[in-house]
C-alpha cells in the first residue's frame, strides 16, 4: 500500500498540519505562495502524464526544479512513492505531487458504466461504488479522480454518453452528489478519500450532431436550466476540483470562458478548489481559432480561470514570460497556485 508522503522538514513551507477550511490552512497557502519563484508557481500548475512505472531522467530533473505539480496515470505504488520522495526531499520547497487518474466506474473492482449506474435511480448504489473505488485507488497512491462526469447526454451518437449520468438535470445532480460523497468521504484528509472532479464544465454533451470536441449552440437559458444544475449540485456537495470542456459556449471555448469559470463558478457558486483543463485543451484554443499561438492561449486560459494545465506543458513554458512582460499580473498566477495548494493541503498531502 502506498503511504501518504511524510511531513516536510520543520521550517519548510507546508511543515504544519492542515485543517480543512481553517485560517491556519489559508495561512499555509499564503506562506507557500510567498516563498515561490514565478517558475515554481508555474510548476505547481503543470500536470504531466505518467510513464507506466518508469521515471525518466527529465522528469526527475523537472521535479527537482519544481516544474511539476501533478502527475496523472501513474498507479504503480513504488513509482508513486519515489516520485513523491523526489518532489518532497529533492526540490527546494518540498511540495508534494497530486496524483490523478480516471477512476470512472471502479479501480480494481469494475462497476457498471456511469450511465448504467444512473439507470438504477439509486444514489446509495452510486455512493458505495465510488467509495470502494476511492479506497482501492488511494491504496495505490492516487489522490484525485476525474469523476463524476455530469454532462447532460441527450444524443446517443455522442461518444462520451456512456460516461455521463443521463439526460435529466435533477437526477444527474443527485447522483453527482452521491458520487462526490463516495469519493471524498467525510474529510479529504482521511485515509481512503480522494478528490473528485466535476467535468466537463460545461455543455460538452450538447455538441452538435454528437460530434466530440465540437461546437455547441446553447442560449444562456439552456445552459443554466439544463447543463449547469448537476455541476452546481456537485459544487454544493463540496467537490474539490472542476475540469473544463473541450467544447465552446457561444463561440468561446470553455478553457477560456470567463462567464463559466469566473462569474458562475467562482462568484455565483463560491467555489474555492481548483480548475484543471482537459487534456491539452489550452493549446487547443489555437485549434478553436481563439488564439494565434500557445502564448496567447496561456494568456486567455489564465485570465479566464483555468488553474492547472493537463498534459499541455504550456503554463510551465509561458506563464513566467507573460508575467515578466507585464501582460499577466503575477497576482493572477498567485491565485491559481493558491487554489491548487489549498486542495493539496485539504488532502493531507503535506502530512
C-alpha positions as CSV (number, residue, x, y, z in Angstrom):
1,X,0.0,0.0,0.0
2,X,1.3,3.4,-0.9
3,X,1.8,5.8,2.1
4,X,0.9,9.4,2.3
5,X,4.1,11.4,1.8
6,X,5.9,12.3,5.1
7,X,5.9,15.7,6.5
8,X,8.3,18.3,5.2
9,X,11.1,19.3,7.5
10,X,10.4,21.8,10.2
11,X,10.8,25.3,8.9
12,X,10.0,24.4,5.3
13,X,6.7,25.8,3.9
14,X,4.0,23.2,4.4
15,X,5.5,21.6,7.5
16,X,2.5,22.2,9.8
17,X,-0.7,20.2,9.8
18,X,-3.6,21.4,7.6
19,X,-7.2,22.0,8.7
20,X,-10.0,22.0,6.1
21,X,-11.3,25.5,5.6
22,X,-9.4,27.0,8.5
23,X,-7.4,30.1,8.9
24,X,-4.4,28.0,9.5
25,X,-4.8,26.4,6.1
26,X,-5.1,29.7,4.4
27,X,-2.1,31.0,6.2
28,X,-0.1,28.0,5.0
29,X,-1.2,28.6,1.4
30,X,-0.1,32.3,1.6
31,X,3.2,31.3,3.1
32,X,3.9,28.8,0.4
33,X,3.0,31.2,-2.4
34,X,5.1,33.9,-0.9
35,X,8.1,31.6,-0.8
36,X,7.9,30.6,-4.5
37,X,9.6,31.9,-7.6
38,X,7.5,32.6,-10.6
39,X,8.9,29.4,-12.3
40,X,8.0,27.3,-9.2
41,X,4.5,28.8,-9.3
42,X,4.1,27.8,-12.9
43,X,5.4,24.3,-12.0
44,X,2.6,23.8,-9.5
45,X,0.2,24.4,-12.4
46,X,1.8,21.8,-14.6
47,X,0.3,18.3,-14.8
48,X,2.2,15.7,-16.8
49,X,1.3,12.2,-17.9
50,X,3.0,9.2,-16.1
51,X,5.3,6.7,-17.7
52,X,3.9,3.4,-16.6
53,X,6.0,2.7,-13.6
54,X,9.2,4.3,-15.0
55,X,10.6,7.7,-14.1
56,X,12.6,9.2,-16.9
57,X,15.6,11.4,-16.1
58,X,14.0,14.6,-17.4
59,X,11.1,14.0,-15.1
60,X,13.5,13.7,-12.1
61,X,15.2,17.0,-13.2
62,X,11.8,18.8,-13.5
63,X,10.7,17.5,-10.2
64,X,13.8,18.8,-8.5
65,X,13.4,22.2,-10.1
66,X,9.8,22.4,-9.0
67,X,8.4,22.3,-12.5
68,X,5.8,19.6,-12.0
69,X,2.8,19.9,-9.6
70,X,0.8,16.9,-10.6
71,X,1.1,13.6,-12.5
72,X,-1.7,11.5,-13.9
73,X,-2.0,7.9,-15.0
74,X,0.8,6.6,-12.7
75,X,-0.6,3.8,-10.5
76,X,2.4,1.8,-9.5
77,X,2.8,2.3,-5.8
78,X,6.6,2.0,-5.7
79,X,6.8,4.5,-8.6
80,X,4.4,6.9,-7.0
81,X,6.3,6.8,-3.7
82,X,9.6,7.5,-5.5
83,X,8.0,10.4,-7.4
84,X,6.8,11.8,-4.1
85,X,10.1,11.3,-2.4
86,X,11.9,13.3,-5.1
87,X,9.3,16.1,-5.0
88,X,9.4,16.3,-1.2
89,X,13.1,15.7,-0.5
90,X,14.9,17.0,-3.5
91,X,13.0,20.1,-4.6
92,X,13.6,23.5,-2.9
93,X,10.2,23.8,-1.2
94,X,9.3,20.1,-0.8
95,X,5.7,20.5,-2.2
96,X,4.1,17.1,-2.8
97,X,2.5,16.0,-6.0
98,X,-1.1,15.3,-6.5
99,X,-1.6,12.1,-8.4
100,X,-4.6,11.9,-10.7
101,X,-6.3,9.0,-12.5
102,X,-9.6,8.4,-14.4
103,X,-11.3,6.3,-11.8
104,X,-14.7,6.4,-13.6
105,X,-16.5,3.2,-12.6
106,X,-14.1,1.4,-10.4
107,X,-10.4,0.9,-9.9
108,X,-9.6,-2.8,-9.3
109,X,-13.2,-3.7,-8.8
110,X,-15.1,-2.8,-12.0
111,X,-18.6,-1.5,-11.7
112,X,-21.2,-0.7,-14.4
113,X,-20.6,2.3,-16.5
114,X,-21.9,5.6,-15.0
115,X,-24.9,5.6,-17.5
116,X,-25.8,2.2,-16.3
117,X,-25.4,3.2,-12.6
118,X,-27.8,6.1,-13.3
119,X,-30.4,3.6,-14.5
120,X,-30.5,2.2,-11.0
121,X,-32.1,5.5,-9.8
122,X,-30.3,4.7,-6.5
123,X,-27.9,7.3,-5.0
124,X,-26.7,4.8,-2.4
125,X,-25.5,2.4,-5.1
126,X,-23.6,5.2,-6.8
127,X,-22.2,6.4,-3.5
128,X,-21.0,2.9,-2.4
129,X,-19.4,2.2,-5.8
130,X,-17.4,5.5,-5.6
131,X,-16.4,4.7,-2.0
132,X,-15.0,1.3,-3.0
133,X,-13.2,2.8,-6.0
134,X,-11.7,5.5,-3.8
135,X,-10.4,3.0,-1.2
136,X,-8.8,0.9,-3.9
137,X,-7.3,3.9,-5.8
138,X,-5.9,5.5,-2.7
139,X,-4.1,2.3,-1.8
140,X,-2.1,2.7,-5.0
141,X,-1.2,6.3,-4.3
142,X,-3.9,8.0,-6.3
143,X,-5.2,11.2,-4.7
144,X,-7.6,12.5,-7.3
145,X,-10.1,11.1,-9.8
146,X,-11.6,12.8,-12.9
147,X,-15.2,12.0,-12.0
148,X,-18.1,12.5,-11.8
149,X,-18.8,13.4,-15.3
150,X,-22.1,15.2,-15.1
151,X,-22.5,16.4,-18.7
152,X,-26.1,16.0,-19.8
153,X,-26.3,13.4,-22.6
154,X,-29.3,13.6,-24.9
155,X,-27.7,12.5,-28.1
156,X,-26.8,8.7,-28.2
157,X,-24.4,9.5,-31.1
158,X,-22.2,11.4,-28.7
159,X,-19.0,9.3,-28.0
160,X,-18.9,10.2,-24.3
161,X,-22.5,9.3,-23.5
162,X,-21.5,6.1,-21.6
163,X,-19.6,8.1,-19.0
164,X,-22.4,10.6,-18.2
165,X,-25.3,10.2,-15.7
166,X,-28.1,10.5,-18.2
167,X,-30.3,13.2,-19.7
168,X,-32.1,14.6,-16.7
169,X,-30.5,17.5,-14.8
170,X,-32.1,16.7,-11.5
171,X,-31.2,13.0,-11.5
172,X,-27.7,13.8,-12.6
173,X,-27.3,16.3,-9.8
174,X,-28.5,13.8,-7.2
175,X,-26.2,11.1,-8.4
176,X,-23.3,13.6,-8.8
177,X,-23.7,14.5,-5.2
178,X,-23.7,10.8,-4.2
179,X,-20.5,10.1,-6.2
180,X,-18.7,13.1,-4.8
181,X,-19.6,11.9,-1.3
182,X,-18.4,8.4,-2.1
183,X,-15.0,9.6,-3.4
184,X,-14.3,12.3,-0.9
185,X,-15.8,10.7,2.3
186,X,-16.2,12.8,5.4
187,X,-12.9,14.5,5.1
188,X,-10.4,14.7,2.2
189,X,-7.5,14.1,4.5
190,X,-8.9,10.7,5.7
191,X,-7.2,7.5,4.5
192,X,-9.2,6.2,1.5
193,X,-10.6,9.6,0.5
194,X,-9.7,11.0,-2.9
195,X,-10.6,14.4,-4.5
196,X,-13.4,14.3,-7.0
197,X,-13.6,16.4,-10.2
198,X,-16.8,17.6,-11.8
199,X,-16.4,17.5,-15.6
200,X,-16.7,18.8,-18.3
201,X,-17.6,22.3,-17.5
202,X,-19.8,22.9,-19.3
203,X,-22.2,22.0,-22.1
204,X,-20.0,19.3,-23.5
205,X,-22.9,16.9,-24.0
206,X,-24.6,19.5,-26.3
207,X,-22.0,19.2,-29.1
208,X,-23.7,19.4,-32.4
209,X,-24.5,16.1,-34.2
210,X,-23.0,14.1,-31.4
211,X,-19.5,15.1,-32.6
212,X,-16.9,15.1,-29.8
213,X,-14.8,18.2,-29.3
214,X,-17.4,20.1,-31.5
215,X,-19.2,23.4,-31.1
216,X,-22.4,23.9,-29.2
217,X,-25.4,26.1,-29.8
218,X,-26.7,27.0,-26.4
219,X,-28.5,30.0,-25.1
220,X,-27.6,31.1,-21.5
221,X,-31.1,29.9,-20.5
222,X,-30.5,26.4,-21.8
223,X,-27.1,26.4,-20.2
224,X,-28.5,27.4,-16.8
225,X,-31.6,25.3,-17.0
226,X,-30.3,22.0,-18.4
227,X,-26.5,21.8,-18.3
228,X,-25.4,23.7,-15.2
229,X,-27.6,22.2,-12.4
230,X,-25.7,19.0,-11.9
231,X,-22.4,20.9,-11.8
232,X,-23.9,23.2,-9.1
233,X,-25.1,20.2,-7.2
234,X,-21.5,18.8,-7.2
235,X,-20.2,22.2,-6.1
236,X,-22.7,22.3,-3.2
237,X,-21.6,18.8,-2.3
238,X,-18.0,20.1,-1.8
239,X,-16.4,18.7,-5.0
240,X,-12.7,19.5,-4.8
241,X,-12.0,20.3,-8.5
242,X,-13.6,21.1,-11.8
243,X,-12.4,20.2,-15.3
244,X,-13.1,22.3,-18.4
245,X,-14.8,21.1,-21.5
246,X,-13.3,20.8,-25.0
247,X,-16.3,22.5,-26.5
248,X,-17.4,26.1,-26.5
249,X,-20.2,28.3,-25.3
250,X,-21.4,31.0,-27.6
251,X,-18.2,30.7,-29.6
252,X,-15.9,31.0,-26.5
253,X,-14.1,27.7,-25.7
254,X,-14.6,26.5,-22.1
255,X,-10.9,26.7,-21.3
256,X,-11.0,30.5,-22.0
257,X,-14.6,31.2,-20.8
258,X,-14.8,33.8,-18.1
259,X,-18.6,33.5,-17.8
260,X,-18.2,29.9,-16.8
261,X,-15.1,29.9,-14.7
262,X,-15.1,33.3,-13.0
263,X,-18.7,34.6,-13.0
264,X,-20.7,31.4,-12.5
265,X,-18.2,29.0,-10.7
266,X,-16.3,31.5,-8.5
267,X,-18.6,34.4,-8.0
268,X,-22.1,32.9,-8.1
269,X,-21.3,29.4,-6.6
270,X,-18.3,30.4,-4.4
271,X,-16.1,27.5,-5.5
272,X,-12.6,27.6,-3.9
273,X,-11.0,24.5,-5.2
274,X,-9.0,24.4,-8.5
275,X,-9.9,24.1,-12.2
276,X,-7.9,21.8,-14.4
277,X,-8.0,21.9,-18.2
278,X,-9.0,18.8,-20.1
279,X,-6.1,17.0,-22.0
280,X,-4.2,19.7,-23.9
281,X,-7.4,21.9,-24.1
282,X,-5.2,25.0,-23.5
283,X,-3.1,24.6,-26.7
284,X,-6.3,23.5,-28.4
285,X,-7.5,27.1,-28.0
286,X,-5.5,27.7,-31.2
287,X,-7.4,24.9,-32.9
288,X,-10.6,26.7,-32.0
289,X,-9.3,29.8,-33.7
290,X,-9.4,31.8,-30.5
291,X,-5.6,32.2,-30.0
292,X,-2.8,32.7,-32.5
293,X,-0.2,30.7,-30.6
294,X,0.4,28.9,-27.3
295,X,1.5,32.1,-25.6
296,X,-1.9,33.7,-26.4
297,X,-3.7,30.5,-25.4
298,X,-2.0,30.6,-22.0
299,X,-2.9,34.2,-21.5
300,X,-6.6,33.5,-22.4
301,X,-6.8,30.4,-20.1
302,X,-5.2,32.1,-17.1
303,X,-7.3,35.2,-17.4
304,X,-10.4,33.0,-17.6
305,X,-9.6,31.0,-14.6
306,X,-8.0,27.6,-15.6
307,X,-5.7,26.8,-12.7
308,X,-3.9,23.7,-14.0
309,X,-2.7,22.7,-17.5
310,X,-3.3,19.0,-18.2
311,X,-0.5,17.5,-20.3
312,X,0.0,20.6,-22.4
313,X,3.3,22.0,-20.9
314,X,2.0,25.4,-21.8
315,X,1.8,27.1,-18.4
316,X,5.3,26.0,-17.3
317,X,6.6,27.2,-20.7
318,X,4.9,30.6,-21.0
319,X,3.4,31.9,-17.7
320,X,6.6,33.3,-16.4
321,X,7.3,35.2,-19.7
322,X,3.8,36.7,-19.6
323,X,4.3,38.0,-16.1
324,X,7.8,39.3,-16.9
325,X,6.4,41.1,-19.9
326,X,3.6,42.7,-17.8
327,X,0.9,41.0,-19.9
328,X,-0.4,39.0,-16.9
329,X,-0.4,40.2,-13.3
330,X,1.6,37.9,-11.0
331,X,-1.3,38.2,-8.6
332,X,-3.4,36.2,-11.1
333,X,-0.8,33.4,-11.0
334,X,-0.7,33.6,-7.2
335,X,-4.4,32.9,-7.0
336,X,-4.1,30.0,-9.4
337,X,-1.4,28.5,-7.3
338,X,-3.3,29.1,-4.1
339,X,-6.2,27.2,-5.5
340,X,-4.0,24.2,-6.2
341,X,-2.2,24.3,-2.9
342,X,-5.5,24.6,-1.0
343,X,-6.6,21.2,-2.3
344,X,-3.2,19.6,-1.7
345,X,-3.4,20.7,2.0
346,X,-7.0,19.6,2.3
347,X,-5.9,16.2,1.1
348,X,-3.3,16.0,3.8
349,X,-0.5,15.5,1.3
350,X,1.9,17.5,3.5
351,X,1.5,15.2,6.4
